[in-house]
Amino acid sequence: MKELNDEKEQGSSRVREALVARADEACVPDGWAERVLGGGRRAVGRRRLAAAAAAVAAVAAIVVAVSLSGLSASDAQPPASSRPKWAVQDSVPKELRDLPMGPGTRLPYGRGGDHEGSARQVMLAGKAVPVPGKHGGLRIWQAGERGLVYLAQESKSVTVVVYVDADGSRKELERTADGQHTTQLNVSADGRFAAWTVHPTQGRSVVVKRADLTTGTVDSRTYEGIDSVYGFAGDDVLVEWNGRVQNIGSLEGDRTAWPSAALSKHPAGLSIAADSVLVRGSNGCLRSYAISQPQEQRWELCEETGQVRFSPDGRWIAGERGDGSLVVHDASSGKVTAQLWSASRLHVQGMAWESDNTLLLGLAEQELPAGSGKSVTMNAVRYGPTYLVRCQVEQERCELVDTGGPVTALPSSVS
């Protein structure tokens, strides 16, 4: 009996090894082979192990063939043979051609156009929404699960704020007049409200506007010396005023709170999520505070950093380093927990959180002018098309997203 059991265990080990190898080839999640093998044992009971192995292999084949429409990016990957034509062209950087393919994203982003922020279309909920050719300098904010808000320069003297719903319908929320301009906008975390500032060409009287995207109602108040809309605290609008973050309330009637003692001690901030606010001090270091306790600094990070983004749940902070790499910090301590991207020729042009654990990157290949040598200036550096890459933080694994074209605008931070 012992010999029979030993033989069965050896057979089981060989099946497990084969199944793990098959799972690796199919890019299915870690531990999947063990779960399927365990389920296979329960199903076959005392039947011969060879039959169980055949059944498990069949399940593996079925998993690979299942449509990705009902699976998340971490659950399955399409086989290499299904890569779209654009993803295998020689013009695509090798570092990206070597990545596994992943399904598309429902996060809105601009496609086509150039690196100056123009876009021929915006991808929204899997649909391509055309952008008027006269709208340049496009900046996008996600508005919940159903839409987006974008800020664009229509002409030298006119900026527009436009809300686009999931069905492609659009509503113009702002059109500046001569002598005015809009440079900053933000959307609340739940996607219900958008707020922006309208600045005069001369003077300091700034109009702050807040739109309820569910009803189209726009409230406005006038203040002296506000620089921009920084973000939201619930329904309240946070602004940057004289280098400090202030809460000016909901703009409804006379209930506006001005100024707010809660954040008035802080220099202008960078990002907000949950109860955390990230600011850059006068020494250039990043500092973390709690909105509820702004007098107590949590931690400080003094290294060269570019753009930073909180994850939706406030747990992670994605940060671009001076060397072009991208790392993820634990928001509670500032410690680096993952390095998601590091390639000398491919630089991060934009990033946006797709979920609490997945980050979308816009990566572009650096192109130096011919014969420039080492004396080239940063202004002379050009970049090729930007491609969309999804990275999973806890797994530290990235995949190329099937966009079918270069990305020109990723959603800005919601705060």
SETORMI-536575 format. One record per residue (C-alpha): residue number from 1; x, y, z. Coordinates in steps of 0.02 Angstrom, whole numbers. Example, Ala and Ser with C-alpha at 12.3 -4.5 7.8 and 13.67 -1.06 7.14 Angstrom:
BEGIN
[1; [615; -225; 390]] [2; [684; -53; 357]] 
% end
This chain:
BEGIN
[1; [0; 0; 0]] [2; [142; 118; 41]] [3; [221; 89; -131]] [4; [54; 126; -214]] [5; [37; 287; -115]] [6; [215; 337; -158]] [7; [180; 306; -342]] [8; [22; 411; -332]] [9; [114; 554; -246]] [10; [251; 550; -378]] [11; [120; 553; -514]] [12; [32; 696; -428]] [13; [195; 793; -419]] [14; [225; 769; -607]] [15; [48; 825; -646]] [16; [67; 977; -535]] [17; [231; 1025; -620]] [18; [153; 1006; -792]] [19; [0; 1105; -742]] [20; [103; 1246; -666]] [21; [206; 1254; -827]] [22; [46; 1259; -929]] [23; [-23; 1396; -817]] [24; [136; 1498; -839]] [25; [121; 1485; -1027]] [26; [-60; 1540; -1020]] [27; [-21; 1685; -900]] [28; [-153; 1632; -775]] [29; [-139; 1691; -593]] [30; [-16; 1621; -468]] [31; [-86; 1474; -370]] [32; [-216; 1434; -503]] [33; [-140; 1264; -539]] [34; [-151; 1212; -356]] [35; [-332; 1266; -343]] [36; [-384; 1174; -502]] [37; [-286; 1019; -454]] [38; [-368; 1016; -282]] [39; [-540; 1033; -363]] [40; [-496; 896; -487]] [41; [-453; 776; -347]] [42; [-619; 806; -262]] [43; [-711; 777; -425]] [44; [-628; 614; -475]] [45; [-612; 536; -304]] [46; [-523; 369; -327]] [47; [-522; 368; -515]] [48; [-355; 350; -599]] [49; [-238; 498; -583]] [50; [-207; 498; -769]] [51; [-391; 537; -801]] [52; [-382; 680; -676]] [53; [-229; 749; -764]] [54; [-318; 744; -932]] [55; [-469; 833; -858]] [56; [-361; 967; -780]] [57; [-267; 994; -943]] [58; [-434; 1015; -1031]] [59; [-486; 1144; -902]] [60; [-324; 1239; -933]] [61; [-360; 1241; -1120]] [62; [-536; 1304; -1089]] [63; [-473; 1443; -973]] [64; [-355; 1505; -1109]] [65; [-497; 1506; -1236]] [66; [-625; 1595; -1125]] [67; [-671; 1769; -1186]] [68; [-588; 1908; -1086]] [69; [-747; 2010; -1079]] [70; [-798; 1935; -912]] [71; [-626; 1926; -833]] [72; [-517; 2056; -751]] [73; [-340; 2094; -808]] [74; [-268; 1991; -666]] [75; [-372; 1836; -707]] [76; [-324; 1799; -887]] [77; [-220; 1852; -1035]] [78; [-250; 1822; -1221]] [79; [-126; 1707; -1308]] [80; [22; 1787; -1396]] [81; [-49; 1741; -1567]] [82; [-195; 1859; -1538]] [83; [-87; 2015; -1520]] [84; [-156; 2154; -1631]] [85; [-53; 2207; -1781]] [86; [-3; 2373; -1705]] [87; [75; 2284; -1554]] [88; [198; 2181; -1657]] [89; [261; 2318; -1773]] [90; [447; 2357; -1772]] [91; [406; 2537; -1725]] [92; [342; 2478; -1554]] [93; [487; 2479; -1429]] [94; [551; 2304; -1391]] [95; [521; 2326; -1205]] [96; [335; 2345; -1245]] [97; [327; 2207; -1376]] [98; [394; 2086; -1244]] [99; [254; 2126; -1120]] [100; [101; 2012; -1112]] [101; [-58; 2085; -1186]] [102; [-200; 2140; -1073]] [103; [-381; 2188; -1103]] [104; [-434; 2367; -1134]] [105; [-479; 2489; -997]] [106; [-641; 2580; -957]] [107; [-542; 2729; -896]] [108; [-563; 2878; -1015]] [109; [-410; 2935; -1112]] [110; [-368; 3036; -1266]] [111; [-304; 2949; -1422]] [112; [-220; 3013; -1578]] [113; [-158; 3191; -1596]] [114; [10; 3244; -1525]] [115; [103; 3271; -1362]] [116; [38; 3449; -1346]] [117; [-126; 3380; -1280]] [118; [-229; 3374; -1438]] [119; [-330; 3216; -1470]] [120; [-437; 3158; -1613]] [121; [-548; 3056; -1498]] [122; [-577; 3008; -1317]] [123; [-603; 2826; -1270]] [124; [-748; 2813; -1148]] [125; [-827; 2650; -1089]] [126; [-754; 2560; -1240]] [127; [-821; 2688; -1364]] [128; [-727; 2817; -1466]] [129; [-799; 2992; -1438]] [130; [-738; 3119; -1567]] [131; [-659; 3280; -1504]] [132; [-685; 3441; -1604]] [133; [-527; 3483; -1699]] [134; [-525; 3658; -1628]] [135; [-508; 3591; -1449]] [136; [-323; 3583; -1407]] [137; [-222; 3570; -1247]] [138; [-342; 3434; -1189]] [139; [-345; 3386; -1004]] [140; [-462; 3247; -946]] [141; [-542; 3206; -777]] [142; [-643; 3049; -747]] [143; [-819; 3084; -684]] [144; [-874; 2927; -593]] [145; [-908; 2772; -697]] [146; [-1017; 2857; -825]] [147; [-921; 3001; -899]] [148; [-780; 3127; -903]] [149; [-748; 3313; -896]] [150; [-618; 3395; -1005]] [151; [-538; 3567; -1011]] [152; [-479; 3626; -1181]] [153; [-411; 3780; -1266]] [154; [-527; 3826; -1410]] [155; [-431; 3981; -1462]] [156; [-306; 4102; -1388]] [157; [-444; 4192; -1293]] [158; [-570; 4052; -1262]] [159; [-561; 3899; -1148]] [160; [-704; 3776; -1127]] [161; [-757; 3650; -995]] [162; [-858; 3505; -1067]] [163; [-946; 3359; -983]] [164; [-962; 3200; -1087]] [165; [-1084; 3064; -1031]] [166; [-1060; 2878; -1062]] [167; [-1179; 2882; -1211]] [168; [-1067; 3012; -1296]] [169; [-1183; 3160; -1265]] [170; [-1094; 3318; -1210]] [171; [-1137; 3475; -1112]] [172; [-1033; 3633; -1114]] [173; [-1013; 3693; -935]] [174; [-899; 3842; -965]] [175; [-846; 3957; -1107]] [176; [-735; 4100; -1056]] [177; [-760; 4273; -1128]] [178; [-628; 4397; -1185]] [179; [-520; 4448; -1040]] [180; [-546; 4283; -946]] [181; [-463; 4114; -940]] [182; [-483; 3946; -854]] [183; [-325; 3849; -811]] [184; [-372; 3728; -674]] [185; [-513; 3606; -642]] [186; [-551; 3458; -530]] [187; [-684; 3325; -505]] [188; [-745; 3252; -341]] [189; [-698; 3072; -300]] [190; [-877; 3010; -327]] [191; [-886; 3095; -497]] [192; [-1037; 3201; -452]] [193; [-959; 3375; -446]] [194; [-835; 3471; -552]] [195; [-757; 3636; -497]] [196; [-647; 3762; -587]] [197; [-588; 3942; -579]] [198; [-615; 4084; -702]] [199; [-475; 4212; -693]] [200; [-478; 4389; -762]] [201; [-333; 4443; -872]] [202; [-312; 4589; -753]] [203; [-356; 4602; -569]] [204; [-375; 4475; -429]] [205; [-562; 4440; -423]] [206; [-575; 4255; -463]] [207; [-739; 4165; -492]] [208; [-748; 3987; -423]] [209; [-881; 3877; -503]] [210; [-949; 3708; -451]] [211; [-1060; 3604; -566]] [212; [-1173; 3462; -511]] [213; [-1147; 3341; -656]] [214; [-1307; 3245; -617]] [215; [-1417; 3399; -637]] [216; [-1310; 3521; -735]] [217; [-1332; 3655; -601]] [218; [-1184; 3773; -585]] [219; [-1152; 3876; -426]] [220; [-1021; 4014; -420]] [221; [-940; 4132; -294]] [222; [-812; 4271; -316]] [223; [-655; 4283; -210]] [224; [-496; 4387; -207]] [225; [-330; 4306; -250]] [226; [-374; 4121; -269]] [227; [-250; 4031; -381]] [228; [-337; 3868; -429]] [229; [-454; 3729; -378]] [230; [-350; 3603; -283]] [231; [-476; 3465; -253]] [232; [-626; 3412; -150]] [233; [-662; 3364; 30]] [234; [-828; 3276; 8]] [235; [-938; 3405; -80]] [236; [-832; 3553; -21]] [237; [-711; 3637; -140]] [238; [-528; 3652; -91]] [239; [-431; 3794; -170]] [240; [-253; 3858; -171]] [241; [-247; 4033; -100]] [242; [-84; 4127; -71]] [243; [12; 3964; -72]] [244; [-102; 3878; 53]] [245; [-244; 3752; 40]] [246; [-413; 3821; 93]] [247; [-588; 3746; 105]] [248; [-719; 3865; 33]] [249; [-866; 3750; 62]] [250; [-1000; 3698; -62]] [251; [-1030; 3871; -139]] [252; [-1215; 3856; -101]] [253; [-1290; 4020; -38]] [254; [-1202; 4102; 107]] [255; [-1144; 3942; 190]] [256; [-971; 3957; 112]] [257; [-835; 3928; 240]] [258; [-692; 4052; 217]] [259; [-556; 4030; 267]] [260; [-542; 3853; 334]] [261; [-434; 3827; 487]] [262; [-414; 3643; 445]] [263; [-288; 3664; 304]] [264; [-234; 3845; 319]] [265; [-65; 3797; 393]] [266; [-9; 3703; 238]] [267; [85; 3762; 85]] [268; [3; 3720; -82]] [269; [-27; 3535; -98]] [270; [-7; 3403; -232]] [271; [-139; 3271; -203]] [272; [-276; 3217; -84]] [273; [-355; 3047; -51]] [274; [-462; 2991; 95]] [275; [-391; 3081; 248]] [276; [-217; 3107; 173]] [277; [-145; 3262; 93]] [278; [24; 3264; 5]] [279; [114; 3431; -8]] [280; [283; 3493; -69]] [281; [375; 3598; 59]] [282; [484; 3749; 28]] [283; [637; 3634; 33]] [284; [566; 3531; -112]] [285; [528; 3380; -4]] [286; [362; 3288; -8]] [287; [268; 3292; 156]] [288; [116; 3192; 209]] [289; [-19; 3255; 328]] [290; [-190; 3199; 387]] [291; [-330; 3320; 343]] [292; [-404; 3289; 515]] [293; [-237; 3330; 599]] [294; [-147; 3454; 485]] [295; [-28; 3511; 622]] [296; [57; 3341; 630]] [297; [173; 3288; 489]] [298; [167; 3101; 454]] [299; [326; 3084; 351]] [300; [442; 3176; 233]] [301; [523; 3116; 72]] [302; [672; 3214; 7]] [303; [719; 3148; -165]] [304; [694; 3208; -342]] [305; [516; 3168; -392]] [306; [401; 3208; -537]] [307; [214; 3181; -542]] [308; [132; 3086; -399]] [309; [-40; 3006; -383]] [310; [-136; 2934; -236]] [311; [-228; 2770; -265]] [312; [-419; 2788; -250]] [313; [-420; 2710; -77]] [314; [-274; 2818; -18]] [315; [-166; 2666; 21]] [316; [-31; 2691; -112]] [317; [61; 2838; -189]] [318; [132; 2814; -363]] [319; [281; 2926; -391]] [320; [395; 2962; -539]] [321; [578; 2971; -492]] [322; [709; 3084; -567]] [323; [789; 2938; -660]] [324; [626; 2902; -754]] [325; [577; 2750; -651]] [326; [409; 2736; -566]] [327; [388; 2671; -389]] [328; [244; 2647; -267]] [329; [252; 2711; -88]] [330; [152; 2656; 62]] [331; [47; 2812; 97]] [332; [54; 2785; 285]] [333; [244; 2778; 298]] [334; [316; 2841; 133]] [335; [417; 2681; 111]] [336; [439; 2611; -65]] [337; [342; 2449; -81]] [338; [356; 2415; -268]] [339; [450; 2469; -424]] [340; [335; 2459; -574]] [341; [438; 2527; -716]] [342; [620; 2565; -754]] [343; [682; 2579; -933]] [344; [807; 2710; -987]] [345; [730; 2737; -1160]] [346; [547; 2736; -1108]] [347; [482; 2880; -1003]] [348; [320; 2903; -907]] [349; [216; 3034; -996]] [350; [62; 3011; -887]] [351; [-16; 2896; -759]] [352; [-188; 2863; -686]] [353; [-254; 2737; -561]] [354; [-375; 2614; -641]] [355; [-418; 2533; -474]] [356; [-347; 2524; -298]] [357; [-214; 2399; -359]] [358; [-189; 2438; -544]] [359; [-103; 2588; -621]] [360; [-109; 2643; -803]] [361; [50; 2718; -876]] [362; [74; 2816; -1035]] [363; [250; 2768; -1093]] [364; [344; 2848; -1236]] [365; [515; 2814; -1312]] [366; [640; 2955; -1300]] [367; [704; 3015; -1469]] [368; [862; 3119; -1478]] [369; [898; 3231; -1628]] [370; [1015; 3152; -1755]] [371; [1199; 3190; -1720]] [372; [1159; 3272; -1553]] [373; [1283; 3172; -1452]] [374; [1287; 3211; -1266]] [375; [1263; 3398; -1283]] [376; [1077; 3390; -1319]] [377; [964; 3499; -1211]] [378; [800; 3441; -1136]] [379; [705; 3558; -1253]] [380; [777; 3463; -1400]] [381; [717; 3294; -1337]] [382; [568; 3223; -1430]] [383; [459; 3074; -1390]] [384; [380; 2943; -1499]] [385; [200; 2884; -1484]] [386; [137; 2852; -1308]] [387; [76; 2677; -1270]] [388; [-40; 2624; -1130]] [389; [28; 2499; -1002]] [390; [-62; 2426; -851]] [391; [39; 2381; -696]] [392; [-24; 2281; -548]] [393; [53; 2350; -389]] [394; [55; 2200; -272]] [395; [112; 2080; -408]] [396; [236; 2207; -482]] [397; [183; 2147; -654]] [398; [145; 2251; -809]] [399; [53; 2217; -972]] [400; [26; 2310; -1134]] [401; [-153; 2372; -1153]] [402; [-236; 2349; -1322]] [403; [-271; 2531; -1366]] [404; [-240; 2514; -1552]] [405; [-157; 2685; -1559]] [406; [-47; 2812; -1468]] [407; [-114; 2889; -1307]] [408; [-107; 3078; -1293]] [409; [-202; 3117; -1131]] [410; [-231; 3017; -973]] [411; [-353; 3070; -837]] [412; [-287; 3198; -715]] [413; [-295; 3164; -529]] [414; [-466; 3186; -451]] [415; [-385; 3289; -315]] 
% end
